[in-house]
């Protein structure tokens, strides 16, 4: 019999630890979804539409089927029937309709990926094209009020009288800010392996104990959430679907929910029962069917007295949406909470288009919304002749402006004061074009950062003593964010043992159900469940458990947490230089100072903050997906045309934090940090460009042409 050793408290939380998965990843031995070992796999290559709207009149697959090594060609004519249309994005190949360019219309499955791709090029499709509309315009005649936006909050809000507040103001800002379509481009393309149990599928279905079983290896931000979404469409019980995703090579929101490629592989595998079907998207296909950041047109109005006190805030947003499936970002959310003003108003309208569905992209909603808000605040500071930091701090609310609730913690002022000291803000020259070295104009800019605590579904964890180790199990995900490491640290402290005594299991639907890795909820949500499970384990078995002893626990937040508004905060500082010859913008320095609650691991936290800032630099200077409205496709759908930040674009990016554990976020005291690193970055860079050149840019990205006209 194995018994546990008694150990002193580990004190792992807060310590700098290298990543537990690091050695596996640098040696190439961490198996991602496409690399999971399976026997005798078949390979899929997708058939996608080349029109934006219409119907398939005919589809000739004869030439493809004649290619040696082709196993099956699946189209709407022979695809398995789906059960429930609970998600339009997943309900594919059930008819001949085409809803957007690049939509899946079939698949070729073959012995090798090369054969599948070659045969796919031999399939001939005749379309009946219909008039389509893919051109985003804020005055679109069919724009509509979605009523609710992402996270379930109302699309509109109003307090006081904005027009009165603007009339009473000594200074007013009334401008339009726009953000473009952007696409996720993680290093690991979306990939999936699907396999049905042949024996169970061949037997009569529906009998108790004789139900079909589906195994999926997927690049997923949340296997439990994915299973719940797939089950009704397939007509299966959740327990009939097994999903495995221990390692994910980047996601940024694009792998938060299952997209159509998962269903495509699952349906193709059903035509070849017992045989695993593998599909990895090409980089070009990543721009078609796995989501994108929608485009926005934002009118932002501010009114203020001469001392900088805000009298009115109004934020009106028009944003794109797919006709097939709505995704309405919470672009107005930060506007409702960050600054105080007696007169406030926000609204959201969607523009329906014949395009693929949008999805979460790092800091959905808050990212484009804070670009508008923090640029407008800088413009107001210029009009009033105030320091931009001083203007923001004068309007820091004592309670939440929307609800009137107190904040659980709010250290934005500390972030600004510490950041100003470290960055050398006192050296900034307020007048534009005051510092020039050769062809380069230099300037500094600043912006606030804010991201709310998101509501999450129930999350559970278990602790089992086996083989001399504590096996901690939870269906969490590691997207490269450090989950393998941080949950091990949390578990070690909660059980009062060393990290070497913890055996963590994540990324599988057989484990206790966990909410997905999204909305900056992972560490405090999963960590809370792990801590509660550990407490329950110790309470039940003490310091000397026996082999096989096990206990579970779920997330816990204090009852009084509902009485508070719980946000994470930060301040972004940027220095840029702008060429007077070419209009090129280079970020020379960037600093982020954050109020993230308790930091579990300084190393992985620093990586998250710097990663967010680098992604923000990329969006500020480069990223824009050009959608050709004549055909409905993204023109620059590869890295030759879609530019992302390289090392040279982020030479000196640093992060630090002011650590104030927040117990209202649960027993970890940690807030979310995944999104807070990006939300204010483009505004800080744009404000620095103004400080350098005197030219105000209100349209992302800040490309040279916008500085030379």
C-alpha positions as CSV (number, residue, x, y, z in Angstrom):
1,X,0.0,0.0,0.0
2,X,1.3,3.5,-1.0
3,X,0.8,6.2,1.5
4,X,1.5,9.9,1.2
5,X,4.5,11.6,2.7
6,X,3.9,14.6,5.0
7,X,5.4,17.7,3.5
8,X,5.7,21.3,4.5
9,X,3.8,24.0,2.6
10,X,5.3,24.2,-0.9
11,X,4.9,27.9,-1.5
12,X,4.8,27.4,-5.2
13,X,2.3,30.1,-6.1
14,X,4.1,33.4,-7.0
15,X,7.4,31.6,-7.8
16,X,9.1,31.8,-11.1
17,X,8.9,28.4,-12.7
18,X,9.9,27.2,-16.1
19,X,7.1,25.7,-18.2
20,X,6.3,22.0,-17.4
21,X,5.6,21.5,-21.1
22,X,8.6,23.4,-22.3
23,X,11.0,20.5,-22.8
24,X,8.4,18.5,-24.8
25,X,7.7,21.5,-27.1
26,X,11.3,22.4,-27.8
27,X,12.1,18.8,-28.6
28,X,9.1,18.4,-30.8
29,X,7.6,15.6,-28.7
30,X,4.5,17.3,-27.4
31,X,1.7,15.8,-29.7
32,X,-0.6,18.4,-31.1
33,X,-4.0,17.4,-32.6
34,X,-2.7,16.4,-36.0
35,X,0.2,14.4,-34.5
36,X,-1.8,12.2,-32.2
37,X,-0.9,8.5,-32.9
38,X,-3.7,6.7,-34.8
39,X,-3.6,3.5,-36.9
40,X,-4.1,3.6,-40.7
41,X,-5.3,7.2,-41.0
42,X,-7.1,8.6,-44.1
43,X,-6.5,12.2,-45.1
44,X,-9.1,14.8,-46.0
45,X,-8.9,17.8,-48.2
46,X,-11.9,20.2,-48.3
47,X,-13.9,21.4,-51.2
48,X,-14.9,25.0,-50.7
49,X,-17.3,27.3,-52.6
50,X,-16.0,29.8,-55.1
51,X,-19.1,32.0,-54.9
52,X,-20.4,34.1,-52.1
53,X,-24.1,33.2,-52.4
54,X,-26.2,30.9,-54.4
55,X,-26.9,27.2,-55.0
56,X,-24.9,24.2,-56.3
57,X,-26.6,23.1,-59.6
58,X,-24.3,20.1,-60.1
59,X,-21.2,18.6,-58.7
60,X,-19.2,16.1,-60.7
61,X,-16.9,13.9,-58.6
62,X,-16.2,11.1,-61.2
63,X,-12.7,12.2,-62.1
64,X,-11.8,12.5,-58.4
65,X,-13.1,9.1,-57.6
66,X,-11.1,7.6,-60.4
67,X,-7.8,8.7,-58.9
68,X,-5.9,5.7,-57.3
69,X,-5.9,6.1,-53.5
70,X,-9.1,8.1,-53.3
71,X,-11.4,6.5,-50.7
72,X,-14.5,8.8,-50.8
73,X,-15.8,12.1,-52.1
74,X,-18.4,13.6,-49.8
75,X,-20.8,16.2,-51.0
76,X,-24.3,17.3,-49.9
77,X,-25.6,14.4,-52.1
78,X,-24.1,11.7,-49.9
79,X,-23.2,13.3,-46.6
80,X,-24.5,11.8,-43.4
81,X,-27.7,13.5,-42.1
82,X,-27.3,15.8,-39.1
83,X,-29.8,15.9,-36.3
84,X,-30.5,19.4,-34.9
85,X,-29.8,22.8,-36.4
86,X,-28.6,24.2,-33.1
87,X,-25.6,25.9,-34.7
88,X,-25.8,27.1,-38.4
89,X,-22.0,27.1,-38.7
90,X,-21.9,23.4,-37.9
91,X,-25.0,22.3,-39.9
92,X,-23.1,21.7,-43.1
93,X,-23.7,19.7,-46.4
94,X,-27.4,19.2,-45.7
95,X,-28.5,21.0,-48.9
96,X,-27.1,22.7,-52.0
97,X,-27.1,26.2,-50.6
98,X,-24.0,28.4,-50.5
99,X,-23.8,31.2,-47.9
100,X,-20.3,32.6,-48.2
101,X,-17.1,32.3,-50.2
102,X,-15.0,29.5,-48.9
103,X,-17.9,27.6,-47.3
104,X,-17.4,23.8,-47.1
105,X,-19.3,22.1,-49.9
106,X,-17.6,18.7,-49.6
107,X,-14.4,16.8,-49.1
108,X,-12.1,14.3,-50.7
109,X,-10.7,11.5,-48.5
110,X,-7.7,9.6,-49.6
111,X,-4.8,7.4,-48.6
112,X,-2.4,10.4,-48.5
113,X,-2.9,14.2,-48.1
114,X,-1.2,14.7,-51.5
115,X,-3.7,12.4,-53.3
116,X,-6.6,14.1,-51.5
117,X,-5.5,17.6,-52.5
118,X,-4.9,16.5,-56.1
119,X,-8.3,14.8,-56.5
120,X,-10.1,17.8,-54.9
121,X,-8.8,19.9,-57.8
122,X,-10.6,17.5,-60.2
123,X,-14.1,18.0,-58.8
124,X,-16.2,20.1,-61.1
125,X,-18.9,22.3,-59.6
126,X,-21.6,24.3,-61.4
127,X,-23.2,27.0,-59.4
128,X,-26.3,29.1,-59.7
129,X,-24.9,32.3,-58.4
130,X,-27.2,34.8,-56.7
131,X,-26.6,38.5,-55.9
132,X,-24.6,38.9,-52.8
133,X,-23.7,41.7,-50.4
134,X,-20.3,41.6,-48.7
135,X,-19.6,45.3,-48.6
136,X,-19.6,46.7,-45.0
137,X,-21.1,50.2,-44.7
138,X,-22.3,51.8,-41.5
139,X,-25.5,53.1,-43.1
140,X,-26.5,49.7,-44.5
141,X,-30.3,49.6,-45.0
142,X,-30.7,46.2,-43.2
143,X,-28.6,47.0,-40.1
144,X,-30.4,45.9,-37.0
145,X,-30.3,45.9,-33.2
146,X,-29.0,42.5,-31.9
147,X,-30.6,43.2,-28.5
148,X,-27.9,41.2,-26.7
149,X,-24.2,41.2,-27.5
150,X,-21.4,38.8,-26.6
151,X,-21.4,37.8,-22.8
152,X,-25.2,38.4,-22.8
153,X,-25.2,42.1,-22.0
154,X,-27.8,44.4,-23.6
155,X,-26.7,46.1,-26.8
156,X,-27.8,49.5,-25.7
157,X,-27.5,51.6,-22.5
158,X,-28.5,55.0,-21.4
159,X,-28.1,57.2,-18.3
160,X,-29.0,60.9,-18.1
161,X,-29.2,63.0,-21.3
162,X,-26.1,62.9,-23.5
163,X,-27.2,65.9,-25.6
164,X,-27.5,68.0,-22.5
165,X,-24.1,66.8,-21.3
166,X,-22.5,67.8,-24.5
167,X,-24.2,71.2,-24.5
168,X,-22.9,71.9,-21.0
169,X,-19.3,70.9,-22.0
170,X,-16.4,73.4,-22.5
171,X,-14.8,70.9,-24.9
172,X,-16.3,68.2,-27.1
173,X,-14.8,65.4,-29.1
174,X,-17.0,63.9,-31.9
175,X,-15.1,61.6,-34.2
176,X,-15.4,58.3,-36.1
177,X,-13.0,55.4,-35.4
178,X,-12.7,52.3,-37.5
179,X,-11.2,48.9,-37.2
180,X,-10.8,46.3,-40.0
181,X,-11.4,42.6,-40.5
182,X,-8.5,40.7,-38.9
183,X,-7.8,37.0,-38.9
184,X,-6.2,34.7,-36.3
185,X,-3.0,33.2,-37.4
186,X,-1.7,30.9,-34.6
187,X,1.4,28.8,-35.5
188,X,-0.7,25.7,-35.3
189,X,-3.3,25.7,-38.1
190,X,-6.7,24.3,-37.1
191,X,-6.5,20.5,-37.3
192,X,-8.6,17.5,-36.3
193,X,-8.7,13.7,-36.4
194,X,-12.1,12.0,-36.2
195,X,-12.8,8.3,-35.8
196,X,-16.1,6.4,-35.2
197,X,-16.1,3.1,-33.5
198,X,-17.1,0.8,-36.4
199,X,-18.6,-2.1,-34.3
200,X,-20.9,0.2,-32.4
201,X,-21.8,2.2,-35.5
202,X,-22.7,-1.0,-37.4
203,X,-25.0,-2.4,-34.7
204,X,-28.5,-1.2,-34.3
205,X,-28.4,2.3,-32.9
206,X,-30.4,3.6,-29.9
207,X,-30.2,0.5,-27.7
208,X,-29.0,1.2,-24.2
209,X,-25.3,0.3,-23.9
210,X,-25.0,0.0,-27.7
211,X,-24.6,3.6,-28.7
212,X,-22.0,4.7,-31.3
213,X,-18.8,6.3,-30.0
214,X,-16.9,9.2,-31.6
215,X,-13.3,10.0,-30.9
216,X,-12.0,13.5,-31.8
217,X,-8.5,14.8,-31.5
218,X,-8.8,18.6,-31.9
219,X,-7.0,21.8,-31.4
220,X,-9.5,23.1,-28.9
221,X,-9.7,25.8,-26.2
222,X,-12.2,23.8,-24.3
223,X,-13.1,20.1,-24.9
224,X,-16.1,20.0,-22.6
225,X,-17.7,23.1,-24.3
226,X,-16.9,21.6,-27.7
227,X,-18.6,18.4,-26.9
228,X,-21.8,20.2,-25.7
229,X,-22.0,22.1,-29.0
230,X,-21.4,19.0,-31.2
231,X,-23.7,16.6,-29.5
232,X,-27.1,18.0,-30.5
233,X,-26.0,18.5,-34.1
234,X,-24.9,14.9,-34.4
235,X,-27.8,13.6,-32.4
236,X,-25.5,12.0,-29.8
237,X,-25.4,12.2,-26.0
238,X,-22.4,14.1,-24.8
239,X,-21.0,10.9,-23.3
240,X,-20.8,9.4,-26.7
241,X,-18.2,12.0,-27.8
242,X,-14.6,11.8,-26.6
243,X,-12.4,14.8,-27.3
244,X,-8.7,14.9,-26.7
245,X,-6.6,18.2,-26.8
246,X,-3.6,18.2,-24.4
247,X,-1.6,20.7,-26.4
248,X,-2.6,23.6,-28.6
249,X,-0.2,25.7,-30.6
250,X,-1.8,29.1,-30.2
251,X,-5.5,30.0,-30.6
252,X,-6.3,33.6,-29.6
253,X,-10.0,32.8,-29.6
254,X,-10.2,31.0,-32.9
255,X,-10.3,27.6,-31.2
256,X,-12.7,28.6,-28.5
257,X,-15.7,26.9,-30.2
258,X,-15.8,24.2,-32.8
259,X,-16.0,25.4,-36.4
260,X,-17.2,23.7,-39.5
261,X,-13.9,21.8,-40.2
262,X,-14.5,19.6,-37.1
263,X,-17.9,18.6,-38.4
264,X,-16.5,18.1,-41.9
265,X,-14.0,15.6,-40.6
266,X,-16.6,13.9,-38.3
267,X,-19.0,13.4,-41.2
268,X,-16.3,12.1,-43.5
269,X,-15.1,9.7,-40.9
270,X,-18.7,8.3,-40.5
271,X,-18.5,7.3,-44.2
272,X,-15.4,5.3,-43.3
273,X,-16.3,3.8,-40.0
274,X,-13.4,2.6,-37.9
275,X,-10.9,4.5,-39.8
276,X,-9.5,7.8,-38.5
277,X,-9.7,10.8,-40.8
278,X,-7.1,13.6,-40.5
279,X,-7.6,17.1,-41.7
280,X,-5.3,20.1,-41.2
281,X,-6.3,23.4,-42.8
282,X,-3.9,25.3,-45.1
283,X,-2.9,28.8,-44.1
284,X,-5.1,30.1,-46.9
285,X,-8.1,28.2,-45.5
286,X,-7.6,29.8,-42.2
287,X,-8.9,33.0,-43.7
288,X,-12.2,31.4,-44.8
289,X,-13.9,29.2,-42.3
290,X,-12.6,29.5,-38.7
291,X,-13.7,33.0,-37.9
292,X,-12.3,36.5,-37.8
293,X,-12.4,39.8,-36.0
294,X,-15.4,41.7,-37.3
295,X,-15.0,45.2,-38.7
296,X,-16.3,48.2,-36.8
297,X,-17.4,51.8,-37.4
298,X,-17.6,53.7,-34.1
299,X,-18.8,57.2,-33.4
300,X,-17.4,58.3,-30.1
301,X,-18.4,61.5,-28.4
302,X,-17.0,63.1,-25.2
303,X,-17.9,66.3,-23.4
304,X,-15.9,67.8,-20.6
305,X,-15.6,70.8,-18.4
306,X,-12.4,72.9,-18.6
307,X,-10.9,71.1,-15.7
308,X,-11.3,67.8,-17.5
309,X,-14.3,66.4,-15.7
310,X,-16.4,64.5,-18.2
311,X,-20.0,65.6,-18.7
312,X,-21.0,63.1,-21.4
313,X,-19.9,59.9,-23.0
314,X,-21.6,58.4,-26.1
315,X,-20.4,55.4,-28.1
316,X,-22.4,54.2,-31.1
317,X,-21.1,51.1,-32.9
318,X,-21.9,49.6,-36.3
319,X,-20.2,46.2,-36.9
320,X,-20.4,43.4,-39.5
321,X,-22.2,40.1,-39.1
322,X,-22.6,37.0,-41.1
323,X,-26.2,36.3,-42.3
324,X,-25.5,32.7,-41.5
325,X,-24.6,33.1,-37.9
326,X,-24.5,36.3,-35.8
327,X,-21.6,37.2,-33.5
328,X,-22.1,40.5,-31.9
329,X,-19.0,41.8,-30.1
330,X,-19.3,43.8,-26.8
331,X,-17.5,46.7,-28.3
332,X,-19.3,49.2,-26.1
333,X,-18.6,47.3,-22.8
334,X,-15.5,49.2,-21.5
335,X,-17.2,52.5,-22.3
336,X,-19.9,51.7,-19.8
337,X,-17.4,51.1,-16.9
338,X,-14.0,52.8,-17.2
339,X,-14.8,56.5,-16.7
340,X,-17.3,58.4,-14.8
341,X,-19.8,60.9,-16.4
342,X,-23.4,61.8,-15.5
343,X,-24.7,61.5,-19.0
344,X,-23.9,58.2,-20.8
345,X,-25.1,56.4,-23.9
346,X,-24.0,53.3,-25.9
347,X,-25.6,51.5,-28.8
348,X,-24.7,48.5,-31.1
349,X,-26.0,47.8,-34.6
350,X,-25.1,44.9,-36.8
351,X,-24.7,45.0,-40.6
352,X,-25.7,41.6,-42.1
353,X,-23.5,40.4,-44.9
354,X,-22.9,37.3,-47.0
355,X,-19.6,36.4,-45.2
356,X,-18.4,33.6,-42.9
357,X,-19.2,33.9,-39.2
358,X,-16.9,36.0,-37.0
359,X,-15.7,34.7,-33.6
360,X,-13.7,35.5,-30.5
361,X,-10.4,37.2,-31.2
362,X,-8.1,38.2,-28.3
363,X,-10.1,40.7,-26.2
364,X,-13.2,40.5,-28.4
365,X,-15.2,43.7,-28.2
366,X,-13.0,45.5,-25.7
367,X,-10.1,45.6,-28.2
368,X,-11.8,47.7,-30.9
369,X,-13.9,49.6,-28.4
370,X,-11.0,50.7,-26.3
371,X,-9.1,51.9,-29.4
372,X,-11.9,54.4,-30.0
373,X,-12.4,55.3,-26.4
374,X,-8.7,55.8,-25.5
375,X,-8.0,57.7,-28.7
376,X,-10.9,60.0,-28.0
377,X,-9.6,60.6,-24.5
378,X,-6.3,61.6,-25.9
379,X,-8.0,64.0,-28.3
380,X,-9.9,65.5,-25.4
381,X,-6.7,66.0,-23.4
382,X,-5.1,67.9,-26.3
383,X,-8.2,70.2,-26.6
384,X,-8.1,70.9,-22.8
385,X,-4.3,71.2,-22.6
386,X,-4.2,68.5,-19.9
387,X,-1.7,65.7,-19.4
388,X,-3.4,62.5,-20.8
389,X,-2.7,60.6,-17.6
390,X,-4.2,63.4,-15.5
391,X,-7.3,63.5,-17.6
392,X,-7.9,59.8,-17.1
393,X,-7.3,59.8,-13.4
394,X,-9.6,62.8,-12.8
395,X,-12.4,60.7,-14.3
396,X,-11.7,57.4,-12.5
397,X,-15.0,56.4,-10.9
398,X,-15.5,55.8,-7.2
399,X,-18.1,53.2,-8.1
400,X,-19.1,51.4,-11.3
401,X,-20.8,54.0,-13.5
402,X,-23.2,51.5,-15.0
403,X,-24.4,49.7,-11.9
404,X,-23.3,51.8,-9.0
405,X,-21.6,48.8,-7.4
406,X,-18.2,49.2,-5.7
407,X,-15.2,47.7,-7.4
408,X,-13.6,44.6,-5.8
409,X,-10.2,46.2,-6.5
410,X,-9.2,49.2,-8.7
411,X,-5.6,50.2,-8.9
412,X,-5.5,52.0,-12.3
413,X,-3.9,55.1,-10.7
414,X,-1.1,53.0,-9.3
415,X,-0.5,51.5,-12.8
416,X,-0.2,54.9,-14.3
417,X,2.1,56.3,-11.6
418,X,4.4,53.4,-11.7
419,X,4.4,53.3,-15.5
420,X,5.1,57.0,-15.8
421,X,8.1,56.6,-13.4
422,X,9.5,53.6,-15.2
423,X,8.9,54.9,-18.7
424,X,10.2,58.4,-18.2
425,X,6.8,60.1,-18.9
426,X,8.2,63.4,-17.5
427,X,10.5,63.6,-20.5
428,X,7.6,63.7,-22.9
429,X,7.1,66.9,-24.9
430,X,3.5,67.8,-25.2
431,X,3.8,69.8,-28.4
432,X,3.8,67.6,-31.5
433,X,7.0,67.5,-33.7
434,X,9.1,68.7,-30.8
435,X,11.6,65.9,-31.0
436,X,13.3,65.0,-34.3
437,X,16.5,63.0,-35.1
438,X,17.3,63.0,-38.7
439,X,14.3,61.9,-40.7
440,X,12.6,60.5,-37.6
441,X,10.0,62.2,-35.4
442,X,9.6,60.8,-31.9
443,X,6.6,60.8,-29.6
444,X,5.1,59.2,-26.6
445,X,1.5,58.0,-26.0
446,X,-0.5,56.4,-23.2
447,X,-3.8,54.5,-22.9
448,X,-5.8,52.8,-20.2
449,X,-6.5,49.1,-20.2
450,X,-9.5,47.4,-18.7
451,X,-11.1,43.9,-19.0
452,X,-14.0,42.5,-17.0
453,X,-14.5,39.3,-15.1
454,X,-16.6,37.0,-17.3
455,X,-19.3,34.7,-16.2
456,X,-18.4,31.1,-16.6
457,X,-20.1,27.7,-16.6
458,X,-19.6,25.3,-13.7
459,X,-16.1,23.9,-13.5
460,X,-14.9,20.9,-11.5
461,X,-11.6,19.2,-10.6
462,X,-10.6,16.0,-8.9
463,X,-7.7,14.9,-6.8
464,X,-6.7,11.2,-6.6
465,X,-3.8,9.7,-4.7
466,X,-2.2,7.0,-6.8
467,X,1.3,5.6,-7.1
468,X,2.7,8.0,-4.6
469,X,1.5,11.1,-6.5
470,X,-1.6,13.4,-6.4
471,X,-3.3,13.1,-9.7
472,X,-5.1,16.4,-10.3
473,X,-7.6,16.2,-13.2
474,X,-9.6,18.9,-14.9
475,X,-10.7,19.4,-18.5
476,X,-8.7,22.6,-18.8
477,X,-6.7,23.7,-21.9
478,X,-3.1,25.0,-22.4
479,X,-2.9,27.2,-25.5
480,X,0.7,28.0,-24.8
481,X,-0.4,30.2,-21.9
482,X,1.2,28.1,-19.1
483,X,-1.8,26.1,-17.7
484,X,0.3,22.9,-17.3
485,X,2.6,24.9,-15.0
486,X,0.3,27.2,-13.1
487,X,-2.3,24.6,-12.2
488,X,0.5,22.4,-10.9
489,X,1.7,25.3,-8.7
490,X,-1.8,25.9,-7.4
491,X,-2.4,22.3,-6.7
492,X,1.0,21.9,-4.9
493,X,0.2,24.8,-2.5
494,X,-3.4,23.7,-1.9
495,X,-2.3,20.1,-1.0
496,X,0.9,21.4,0.8
497,X,3.2,19.2,-1.2
498,X,6.0,19.8,-3.7
499,X,5.3,20.3,-7.4
500,X,7.0,17.0,-8.1
501,X,4.3,15.3,-6.2
502,X,1.6,16.6,-8.6
503,X,0.6,14.7,-11.7
504,X,-1.7,17.0,-13.7
505,X,-4.2,15.8,-16.3
506,X,-5.9,18.3,-18.7
507,X,-7.4,18.5,-22.2
508,X,-9.7,15.5,-22.3
509,X,-13.5,15.1,-21.9
510,X,-13.0,12.1,-19.6
511,X,-11.8,14.6,-17.0
512,X,-14.0,16.7,-14.7
513,X,-15.9,19.3,-16.8
514,X,-14.2,22.7,-17.2
515,X,-15.1,26.0,-18.8
516,X,-13.1,26.8,-21.9
517,X,-9.9,28.9,-22.0
518,X,-11.5,32.2,-23.0
519,X,-12.3,35.6,-21.7
520,X,-9.3,35.6,-19.4
521,X,-11.1,33.2,-17.1
522,X,-8.8,30.2,-17.1
523,X,-6.4,30.5,-14.2
524,X,-8.8,31.9,-11.6
525,X,-11.7,29.6,-12.7
526,X,-9.8,26.3,-13.0
527,X,-7.5,27.2,-10.1
528,X,-10.5,27.8,-7.9
529,X,-11.8,24.3,-8.7
530,X,-8.4,22.7,-8.1
531,X,-8.1,24.5,-4.7
532,X,-11.6,23.4,-3.6
533,X,-10.9,19.8,-4.7
534,X,-7.7,19.9,-2.7
535,X,-9.4,21.2,0.4
536,X,-12.1,18.5,0.1
537,X,-9.4,15.9,-0.3
538,X,-7.5,16.9,2.8
539,X,-10.7,17.3,4.8
540,X,-11.7,13.8,3.9
541,X,-8.4,11.9,4.0
542,X,-6.0,14.1,6.0
543,X,-2.3,14.2,5.5
544,X,-1.9,10.4,5.0
545,X,-4.3,9.3,2.2
546,X,-4.3,5.7,1.0
547,X,-4.0,4.4,-2.5
548,X,-7.0,5.3,-4.6
549,X,-8.4,8.0,-2.3
550,X,-10.2,10.6,-4.4
551,X,-12.2,13.8,-3.9
552,X,-13.8,16.4,-6.2
553,X,-14.5,20.1,-6.0
554,X,-16.0,22.9,-8.0
555,X,-15.3,26.6,-8.5
556,X,-16.1,28.8,-5.6
557,X,-16.6,32.5,-5.4
558,X,-17.6,34.4,-2.3
559,X,-21.3,35.1,-2.0
560,X,-20.5,38.8,-1.6
561,X,-18.8,38.8,-5.0
562,X,-22.1,39.6,-6.6
563,X,-22.1,42.9,-4.8
564,X,-19.0,44.1,-6.7
565,X,-17.9,44.9,-10.2
566,X,-14.7,42.9,-10.9
567,X,-12.3,44.1,-13.6
568,X,-8.6,43.9,-14.3
569,X,-6.8,47.2,-15.1
570,X,-3.6,48.4,-16.7
571,X,-1.8,51.2,-18.4
572,X,0.0,51.1,-21.7
573,X,2.9,53.4,-22.6
574,X,4.4,53.6,-26.1
575,X,7.2,55.5,-27.7
576,X,7.3,55.6,-31.5
577,X,9.4,57.1,-34.3
578,X,7.9,58.1,-37.6
579,X,9.8,58.6,-40.8
580,X,9.2,62.0,-42.5
581,X,10.3,60.4,-45.7
582,X,8.3,57.2,-45.9
583,X,5.7,57.5,-43.2
584,X,6.9,54.3,-41.6
585,X,6.1,53.9,-37.9
586,X,8.3,52.0,-35.6
587,X,7.6,51.3,-32.0
588,X,10.8,51.9,-30.2
589,X,9.6,51.1,-26.6
590,X,6.5,49.8,-25.0
591,X,5.6,49.2,-21.3
592,X,2.6,47.7,-19.8
593,X,1.8,48.0,-16.1
594,X,-1.0,45.9,-14.8
595,X,-3.3,45.4,-11.9
596,X,-3.9,41.6,-12.3
597,X,-4.6,40.4,-8.7
598,X,-2.3,37.6,-7.6
599,X,0.4,36.5,-10.1
600,X,0.6,32.7,-10.0
601,X,3.9,32.4,-12.0
602,X,5.8,35.6,-13.0
603,X,7.4,33.9,-16.0
604,X,4.2,32.8,-17.7
605,X,2.4,36.0,-16.7
606,X,5.2,38.1,-18.2
607,X,4.9,36.0,-21.4
608,X,1.1,36.6,-21.5
609,X,1.5,40.4,-21.1
610,X,4.3,40.7,-23.6
611,X,2.4,38.4,-26.0
612,X,-0.7,40.6,-25.8
613,X,1.3,43.8,-26.3
614,X,3.1,42.3,-29.3
615,X,-0.3,41.2,-30.8
616,X,-1.5,44.8,-30.2
617,X,1.5,46.2,-32.0
618,X,0.8,43.9,-34.9
619,X,-2.8,45.1,-35.1
620,X,-1.8,48.7,-34.8
621,X,0.8,48.7,-37.6
622,X,0.0,45.8,-39.9
623,X,-3.0,43.6,-39.7
624,X,-5.9,44.1,-42.1
625,X,-7.8,41.5,-44.1
626,X,-8.9,43.0,-47.5
627,X,-12.3,41.6,-48.4
628,X,-13.0,42.0,-52.1
629,X,-16.7,42.8,-52.2
630,X,-17.0,41.8,-55.8
631,X,-16.4,38.1,-55.0
632,X,-16.6,38.0,-51.2
633,X,-13.2,36.6,-50.5
634,X,-10.2,37.8,-48.5
635,X,-7.5,38.8,-51.1
636,X,-4.5,38.7,-48.8
637,X,-5.1,35.3,-47.3
638,X,-1.5,34.3,-46.6
639,X,1.6,35.7,-44.9
640,X,2.8,37.2,-48.2
641,X,-0.1,39.7,-48.0
642,X,-1.3,39.6,-44.4
643,X,1.5,41.0,-42.3
644,X,2.0,40.3,-38.7
645,X,4.5,41.7,-36.3
646,X,8.0,40.2,-36.4
647,X,10.8,40.6,-33.8
648,X,12.0,43.9,-35.5
649,X,8.5,45.4,-34.8
650,X,8.8,44.9,-31.1
651,X,12.4,45.6,-30.0
652,X,11.7,46.7,-26.4
653,X,8.4,45.4,-25.0
654,X,8.3,45.1,-21.2
655,X,5.7,44.4,-18.6
656,X,5.4,44.7,-14.8
657,X,2.5,44.7,-12.4
658,X,1.2,46.1,-9.1
659,X,0.1,43.0,-7.2
660,X,-3.1,43.2,-5.1
661,X,-4.7,39.8,-4.7
662,X,-8.5,40.1,-5.3
663,X,-10.4,37.4,-3.2
664,X,-13.7,38.2,-5.1
665,X,-12.2,36.4,-8.1
666,X,-12.0,33.2,-5.9
667,X,-9.5,31.6,-3.7
668,X,-6.6,32.1,-6.1
669,X,-6.9,35.9,-5.8
670,X,-5.9,36.1,-9.5
671,X,-7.6,38.2,-12.1
672,X,-7.6,37.5,-15.8
673,X,-4.5,38.5,-17.7
674,X,-4.8,37.1,-21.3
675,X,-6.7,40.1,-22.7
676,X,-5.6,43.0,-20.6
677,X,-2.2,43.0,-22.3
678,X,-3.7,44.0,-25.7
679,X,-6.7,46.2,-25.2
680,X,-5.0,49.6,-25.0
681,X,-2.0,49.0,-27.2
682,X,-3.2,50.5,-30.6
683,X,-4.6,53.6,-28.9
684,X,-1.3,54.2,-27.0
685,X,0.6,53.8,-30.3
686,X,-1.8,56.1,-32.2
687,X,-1.5,58.7,-29.4
688,X,2.3,58.5,-29.6
689,X,2.1,59.0,-33.4
690,X,0.0,62.2,-32.8
691,X,2.6,63.3,-30.2
692,X,5.3,62.8,-32.8
693,X,3.7,64.2,-35.9
694,X,0.6,66.2,-35.0
695,X,-1.4,63.9,-37.2
696,X,-4.4,62.1,-35.6
697,X,-5.1,58.6,-37.0
698,X,-8.5,57.1,-36.3
699,X,-8.4,54.1,-38.6
700,X,-6.5,50.9,-37.9
701,X,-3.9,49.9,-39.0
702,X,-1.5,52.8,-39.0
703,X,0.1,52.2,-42.4
704,X,2.5,54.7,-44.0
705,X,0.0,55.9,-46.6
706,X,-2.1,57.4,-43.7
707,X,0.8,59.6,-42.7
708,X,1.8,60.8,-46.1
709,X,-1.4,62.3,-47.4
